[in-house]
Amino acid sequence: MKIALVGAGQRGMIYSEYVYETKKAEIVAVVEPDDKKRSAAAQKFGIPLGMQFKRIEDFFQIGRIADAVIIASMDQDHYEQVMIALDLNYDILLEKPISPDPRECLKIQDKANQKGCKVIVCHVLRYTNFFAAIKEIIDSGELGKVITIQHNENVGNYHIAHSFVRGNWRRSDLSSPLIMQKSCHDMDILAWLVGSEASRITSFGSLKYFKEENAPAESSDRCLTCKAAKNCRFDARKAYLPVAGSWPATVLTQDQSEEGILKALKEGPYGRCVYRCDNDVCDNQVVLIEFKNDVTVSFNLSGFTNKISRTIKVMCENGEIRGDDSLNQIEVTKFASNAIDGFEQRVIHTGLTQGGHGGGDVALMNDFICQLESDSNNSRSSITQSVESHVMAYAAEQSRITGEVVNVDVLKGLLRNS
């Protein structure tokens, strides 16, 4: 099995390293505009100089040279790259979001189906033991039908500062809105758990905290020259030096020595004051969803949490499910008749799993390889399954901006005809 890598950032390398190290596939080419990242990937996978590309156009010009491509480039680049890859009859593993523009998502879906190519989207949550167990409980019917769900994506205060204030996804025009980039995962998992398409969506949110008016007194535009750094939890030295060699420090530079990281903080974007960046995406957002099967959902996306985790409460006719993926723990309770009698409850520990995203990264890659080796196109996160989440995220952002409740079917019609 031969695979080409487009985008040698963190996510692309995670997927490629797994198939390479397990000998499930050979990484035969890399496309990456950043010289250091491209060189590191080439060295890791033993890619010859002639198969190392700075420009995507040069890679596509040589025609189809692999069985599939992993496209893990920046959000705004996905559409053009995927459409050309489909013209060359590549099967594709595509990092989410498919595209920030739902019109482009639908066009990718249509073209993939027309060409008979497999496009599998990296919606890794579907592959985790945690969410798979919740799905199994719901589908078993033991608690009756789902009535409503409360779901929280706890982004983590240091994660939102790194990725969505200082980092690549800080501005909607450079990448995509926060609800699309970060939470198309959650829109996808909710639609999957509920087993229905969305009917109506409304949303509220803002950039409330990470702006200049909240900067500490005597602070400056960069952490290394800031007089307020000692008492600031967002001081870049506190954020990155203690975790050298692991995420998110590895995003800054290939040189993970103290000197290398400090140099990156002095010269690069991750040394900027979080209150004085050019970010414009939300740092908090609430979404209310009504599905076509009458299930309702409240979804809360927040950067103001200590841990990075997802917590969920599924309320059914005859019981409830509570879960915290940071603990790999699910609590299933059947309702009692009163406040005195005992009630039936069990706790499920989904266990530690290999790889990131609760084992979802590894399971996704195994599914991708399995799909490539077979004639089937029934992946758990195929393009057809995954487009719905992007339309939902787009609807949520439109509602947040306009203040209107969005009818999802009407929106889909408008997107198809525009």
C-alpha positions as CSV (number, residue, x, y, z in Angstrom):
1,M,0.0,0.0,0.0
2,K,1.4,3.4,-1.0
3,I,0.3,6.7,0.5
4,A,1.3,10.3,-0.2
5,L,1.2,12.9,2.6
6,V,-0.1,16.4,1.9
7,G,0.6,18.5,5.0
8,A,3.3,17.4,7.4
9,G,2.0,19.1,10.4
10,Q,1.0,17.4,13.7
11,R,-2.1,15.6,12.5
12,G,-0.7,14.5,9.2
13,M,2.4,13.1,10.9
14,I,0.3,11.2,13.5
15,Y,-1.7,9.4,10.8
16,S,1.4,8.7,8.6
17,E,3.6,7.5,11.4
18,Y,1.1,5.0,12.6
19,V,0.7,3.3,9.2
20,Y,4.4,3.5,8.5
21,E,5.5,2.1,11.9
22,T,3.0,-0.7,11.8
23,K,4.1,-1.5,8.1
24,K,0.5,-1.1,6.9
25,A,1.6,1.3,4.2
26,E,4.6,3.0,2.7
27,I,4.7,6.8,2.7
28,V,6.1,7.5,-0.8
29,A,5.8,11.3,-1.1
30,V,5.4,14.4,1.0
31,V,3.9,17.9,0.1
32,E,4.7,20.6,2.7
33,P,5.5,24.3,2.2
34,D,7.4,24.5,5.4
35,D,11.0,23.4,4.7
36,K,11.8,22.1,8.1
37,K,8.6,20.0,8.4
38,R,9.0,18.7,4.9
39,S,12.6,17.6,5.7
40,A,11.6,16.0,8.9
41,A,8.9,14.0,7.3
42,A,11.1,12.9,4.4
43,Q,13.8,11.8,6.9
44,K,11.2,9.9,9.0
45,F,9.7,8.0,6.1
46,G,12.8,7.7,3.9
47,I,11.3,9.7,1.1
48,P,13.7,10.5,-1.8
49,L,14.3,14.0,-2.8
50,G,12.4,13.7,-6.0
51,M,9.2,12.9,-4.0
52,Q,9.5,15.9,-1.7
53,F,7.3,18.8,-2.8
54,K,7.0,22.3,-1.6
55,R,4.1,23.1,-3.9
56,I,1.0,21.0,-4.3
57,E,0.9,21.8,-8.0
58,D,4.2,20.0,-8.6
59,F,3.0,16.9,-6.8
60,F,-0.2,16.7,-8.8
61,Q,1.7,17.3,-12.1
62,I,3.3,13.9,-11.9
63,G,0.0,12.1,-11.9
64,R,-1.2,9.2,-9.7
65,I,1.8,7.7,-7.9
66,A,0.1,6.2,-4.8
67,D,-3.0,4.3,-3.8
68,A,-4.2,7.2,-1.6
69,V,-3.4,10.6,-0.2
70,I,-3.6,11.9,3.4
71,I,-4.7,15.5,3.1
72,A,-3.9,17.3,6.4
73,S,-3.2,20.8,5.1
74,M,-4.8,24.0,6.3
75,D,-8.6,24.2,6.2
76,Q,-8.9,26.7,3.3
77,D,-6.7,24.5,1.1
78,H,-8.7,21.3,1.3
79,Y,-11.3,21.9,-1.4
80,E,-8.9,22.6,-4.3
81,Q,-6.5,19.8,-3.2
82,V,-9.3,17.2,-2.8
83,M,-11.0,18.0,-6.1
84,I,-7.7,17.6,-8.1
85,A,-6.9,14.4,-6.1
86,L,-10.3,13.0,-7.1
87,D,-9.6,13.9,-10.7
88,L,-6.6,11.7,-10.4
89,N,-8.7,8.9,-8.8
90,Y,-7.1,9.0,-5.5
91,D,-8.8,7.6,-2.4
92,I,-8.4,10.2,0.4
93,L,-8.1,10.5,4.1
94,L,-9.2,14.1,4.8
95,E,-8.5,16.0,8.0
96,K,-11.5,17.9,9.3
97,P,-13.0,20.2,8.5
98,I,-13.8,19.0,5.0
99,S,-13.9,22.7,4.0
100,P,-15.0,25.8,5.9
101,D,-17.6,26.3,3.1
102,P,-20.4,23.8,3.2
103,R,-21.0,24.4,-0.5
104,E,-17.5,23.0,-1.1
105,C,-18.3,20.1,1.2
106,L,-21.3,19.1,-0.8
107,K,-19.3,19.4,-4.1
108,I,-16.6,17.1,-2.7
109,Q,-19.3,14.6,-1.7
110,D,-20.9,14.7,-5.2
111,K,-17.6,14.3,-7.0
112,A,-16.4,11.5,-4.8
113,N,-19.6,9.6,-5.4
114,Q,-19.4,10.3,-9.1
115,K,-15.8,9.1,-9.4
116,G,-16.3,6.2,-7.1
117,C,-13.5,7.3,-4.8
118,K,-13.4,6.9,-1.1
119,V,-13.1,10.1,1.0
120,I,-12.9,9.3,4.7
121,V,-13.0,12.3,7.0
122,C,-11.0,12.3,10.3
123,H,-14.0,12.3,12.6
124,V,-12.0,10.3,15.1
125,L,-14.6,10.5,17.9
126,R,-16.8,7.9,16.1
127,Y,-13.9,5.5,16.5
128,T,-13.3,5.9,20.3
129,N,-14.4,3.2,22.7
130,F,-16.0,5.9,24.8
131,F,-18.5,7.2,22.2
132,A,-18.9,3.8,20.6
133,A,-20.1,2.4,24.0
134,I,-22.6,5.3,24.4
135,K,-23.9,4.6,20.9
136,E,-24.3,0.9,21.8
137,I,-26.3,1.7,24.9
138,I,-28.6,4.0,23.0
139,D,-29.1,1.6,20.2
140,S,-29.8,-1.3,22.5
141,G,-33.0,0.5,23.7
142,E,-32.5,-0.5,27.3
143,L,-33.2,3.0,28.4
144,G,-35.9,3.7,25.8
145,K,-35.8,6.5,23.3
146,V,-33.5,9.5,23.7
147,I,-35.3,12.6,24.7
148,T,-32.6,15.2,25.1
149,I,-28.8,15.5,25.3
150,Q,-26.4,17.9,27.1
151,H,-23.0,17.9,25.6
152,N,-19.9,20.0,26.5
153,E,-16.7,20.4,24.6
154,N,-14.2,21.6,27.2
155,V,-11.5,23.1,25.0
156,G,-9.1,23.9,27.9
157,N,-7.8,27.4,28.6
158,Y,-4.3,26.6,27.4
159,H,-5.5,24.8,24.3
160,I,-7.7,27.7,23.1
161,A,-4.8,30.1,23.8
162,H,-2.4,28.0,21.8
163,S,-4.5,27.0,18.8
164,F,-7.3,29.6,18.6
165,V,-5.7,32.8,19.9
166,R,-2.0,32.5,18.9
167,G,-2.1,29.7,16.5
168,N,-3.2,28.7,13.0
169,W,-7.0,28.7,13.7
170,R,-7.2,32.1,15.3
171,R,-9.0,33.8,12.4
172,S,-12.0,32.7,10.5
173,D,-10.7,34.1,7.2
174,L,-7.4,32.1,7.5
175,S,-9.0,28.8,8.6
176,S,-12.7,28.6,9.7
177,P,-14.9,29.6,12.6
178,L,-14.3,27.8,15.9
179,I,-17.6,25.9,15.7
180,M,-16.5,24.5,12.3
181,Q,-12.8,23.8,13.0
182,K,-13.1,22.4,16.5
183,S,-16.7,21.2,16.9
184,C,-17.6,19.7,13.6
185,H,-16.4,16.6,15.5
186,D,-19.2,17.2,18.1
187,M,-21.9,18.0,15.5
188,D,-20.9,14.7,13.9
189,I,-21.0,12.7,17.0
190,L,-24.3,14.1,18.1
191,A,-26.0,13.4,14.7
192,W,-24.5,9.8,15.0
193,L,-25.7,9.2,18.5
194,V,-29.2,10.6,17.8
195,G,-29.5,8.8,14.5
196,S,-31.1,11.7,12.7
197,E,-30.5,14.8,10.6
198,A,-30.9,18.2,12.2
199,S,-34.1,20.2,11.7
200,R,-33.5,23.6,13.4
201,I,-30.4,25.2,15.0
202,T,-29.8,28.4,16.9
203,S,-26.6,29.6,18.5
204,F,-25.0,32.3,20.7
205,G,-21.4,33.1,21.3
206,S,-18.6,35.6,21.2
207,L,-15.0,36.5,21.6
208,K,-15.4,37.6,25.2
209,Y,-12.0,37.4,26.9
210,F,-9.0,37.2,24.6
211,K,-8.8,40.8,23.6
212,E,-6.8,43.9,24.5
213,E,-9.2,45.4,27.0
214,N,-8.5,42.4,29.3
215,A,-4.7,42.6,29.2
216,P,-2.9,43.0,32.6
217,A,-1.4,46.3,33.5
218,E,2.1,46.9,32.3
219,S,1.8,44.0,29.8
220,S,3.5,44.1,26.4
221,D,2.8,42.5,23.0
222,R,5.3,39.6,23.6
223,C,5.7,37.4,26.6
224,L,9.5,37.5,26.7
225,T,9.5,41.3,27.2
226,C,6.4,41.5,29.4
227,K,6.6,43.0,32.9
228,A,3.3,41.2,33.8
229,A,4.5,37.8,32.8
230,K,5.3,36.5,36.3
231,N,1.6,36.6,37.3
232,C,0.1,35.7,34.0
233,R,-0.9,32.0,33.4
234,F,-0.6,32.6,29.6
235,D,3.1,33.5,29.8
236,A,4.4,31.5,26.9
237,R,7.4,30.2,28.9
238,K,4.9,28.6,31.3
239,A,2.8,27.2,28.5
240,Y,5.6,25.6,26.5
241,L,8.9,25.0,28.4
242,P,7.5,22.5,30.9
243,V,6.1,20.3,28.1
244,A,9.1,20.4,25.7
245,G,9.1,17.4,23.5
246,S,5.3,17.0,23.5
247,W,2.3,18.9,22.3
248,P,1.8,21.8,22.1
249,A,5.5,22.7,22.4
250,T,6.4,20.5,19.4
251,V,4.2,22.8,17.2
252,L,6.6,25.7,17.8
253,T,9.9,24.3,16.4
254,Q,11.8,21.2,15.6
255,D,14.4,22.2,18.2
256,Q,12.8,21.3,21.5
257,S,15.8,22.4,23.6
258,E,15.1,25.3,26.0
259,E,17.2,27.5,23.7
260,G,15.2,26.4,20.6
261,I,11.8,27.0,22.2
262,L,12.9,30.4,23.6
263,K,14.1,31.4,20.1
264,A,10.7,30.4,18.7
265,L,8.9,32.4,21.3
266,K,11.1,35.4,20.6
267,E,10.5,35.3,16.8
268,G,7.3,33.4,16.2
269,P,3.6,33.8,16.7
270,Y,3.4,31.6,19.9
271,G,5.3,34.2,21.9
272,R,2.7,36.9,21.4
273,C,0.5,38.2,24.2
274,V,-2.9,36.4,24.1
275,Y,-4.6,39.7,24.7
276,R,-2.9,41.4,21.7
277,C,-3.2,38.9,18.9
278,D,-5.2,39.3,15.6
279,N,-7.6,36.6,16.6
280,D,-11.4,36.9,15.9
281,V,-12.9,33.4,16.5
282,C,-15.2,32.8,19.5
283,D,-13.8,31.7,22.8
284,N,-17.3,30.5,23.9
285,Q,-20.4,29.3,22.1
286,V,-23.7,27.7,22.9
287,V,-25.7,25.7,20.2
288,L,-29.3,24.5,20.5
289,I,-30.3,21.8,18.1
290,E,-33.7,20.2,17.2
291,F,-33.4,16.9,15.3
292,K,-36.0,15.5,12.8
293,N,-36.8,12.7,15.3
294,D,-37.6,15.4,17.9
295,V,-34.5,14.8,20.0
296,T,-33.2,18.1,21.4
297,V,-29.6,19.0,22.2
298,S,-27.8,21.7,24.1
299,F,-24.1,22.0,23.1
300,N,-21.6,24.1,25.0
301,L,-18.2,24.9,23.5
302,S,-15.9,26.7,26.0
303,G,-12.2,27.7,26.3
304,F,-12.7,28.4,30.0
305,T,-12.1,25.0,31.4
306,N,-9.0,23.5,33.1
307,K,-9.0,20.2,31.4
308,I,-9.4,19.3,27.7
309,S,-12.3,16.9,27.7
310,R,-15.8,16.1,26.5
311,T,-18.6,15.5,28.9
312,I,-22.1,14.3,28.0
313,K,-25.5,13.5,29.6
314,V,-28.0,11.6,27.5
315,M,-31.5,11.7,29.0
316,C,-33.8,8.9,27.8
317,E,-37.3,7.7,28.6
318,N,-36.3,5.2,31.3
319,G,-32.8,6.3,32.4
320,E,-29.8,8.5,31.7
321,I,-26.2,8.1,30.5
322,R,-23.4,10.3,31.9
323,G,-19.9,10.3,30.5
324,D,-16.6,12.0,30.8
325,D,-14.1,11.0,28.2
326,S,-11.1,12.3,30.2
327,L,-11.9,9.5,32.8
328,N,-12.9,7.0,30.2
329,Q,-16.0,6.5,32.3
330,I,-19.7,6.1,31.5
331,E,-22.4,5.9,34.2
332,V,-25.7,4.3,33.2
333,T,-28.7,4.8,35.5
334,K,-32.2,3.4,35.3
335,F,-34.8,5.6,36.9
336,A,-36.3,4.9,40.3
337,S,-40.0,5.3,41.2
338,N,-39.2,7.7,44.1
339,A,-36.5,9.4,46.1
340,I,-36.4,6.6,48.7
341,D,-36.1,3.4,46.7
342,G,-32.8,2.3,45.3
343,F,-32.1,2.5,41.6
344,E,-30.2,0.4,39.2
345,Q,-26.8,1.8,38.1
346,R,-23.7,0.5,36.5
347,V,-20.4,2.2,35.7
348,I,-18.5,1.3,32.5
349,H,-14.8,2.0,32.2
350,T,-13.9,2.1,28.6
351,G,-10.2,1.7,29.4
352,L,-7.0,3.2,28.2
353,T,-6.4,2.8,24.5
354,Q,-3.4,3.2,22.1
355,G,-2.9,6.6,20.4
356,G,-4.5,10.0,20.6
357,H,-8.2,11.0,20.8
358,G,-9.0,8.1,23.1
359,G,-7.7,5.6,20.6
360,G,-9.7,7.2,17.8
361,D,-6.6,8.0,15.7
362,V,-5.5,4.4,15.6
363,A,-9.0,3.0,14.9
364,L,-9.5,5.6,12.2
365,M,-6.3,4.6,10.4
366,N,-7.1,0.9,10.7
367,D,-10.5,1.6,9.1
368,F,-8.9,3.7,6.3
369,I,-6.5,0.9,5.4
370,C,-9.3,-1.7,5.6
371,Q,-11.4,0.4,3.2
372,L,-8.5,0.7,0.8
373,E,-7.9,-3.0,0.8
374,S,-11.5,-3.9,0.2
375,D,-14.1,-3.0,-2.4
376,S,-16.5,-1.6,0.2
377,N,-17.2,2.0,0.9
378,N,-19.0,1.8,4.2
379,S,-16.6,3.7,6.5
380,R,-18.0,5.0,9.8
381,S,-16.8,8.5,8.7
382,S,-17.3,8.4,4.9
383,I,-17.8,11.8,3.2
384,T,-21.6,11.0,2.9
385,Q,-21.8,10.5,6.7
386,S,-19.6,13.5,7.5
387,V,-21.1,16.3,5.4
388,E,-24.1,16.7,7.8
389,S,-21.9,17.8,10.7
390,H,-20.4,20.6,8.5
391,V,-23.8,21.9,7.5
392,M,-24.8,21.9,11.2
393,A,-21.7,23.8,12.2
394,Y,-22.3,26.3,9.4
395,A,-25.9,26.7,10.4
396,A,-24.8,27.4,14.0
397,E,-22.3,30.1,12.9
398,Q,-24.9,31.7,10.7
399,S,-27.4,31.8,13.6
400,R,-24.8,33.2,15.9
401,I,-24.0,36.0,13.5
402,T,-27.6,36.8,12.4
403,G,-29.5,36.0,15.6
404,E,-32.0,33.9,13.6
405,V,-33.1,30.3,14.0
406,V,-31.8,28.3,11.0
407,N,-34.0,25.7,9.2
408,V,-31.4,23.2,8.1
409,D,-33.4,21.8,5.1
410,V,-33.9,25.3,3.8
411,L,-30.2,26.0,4.3
412,K,-29.2,22.8,2.4
413,G,-31.5,23.9,-0.5
414,L,-29.8,27.3,-0.6
415,L,-26.4,25.8,-0.5
416,R,-27.2,23.3,-3.3
417,N,-28.5,26.1,-5.5
418,S,-25.8,28.7,-4.9
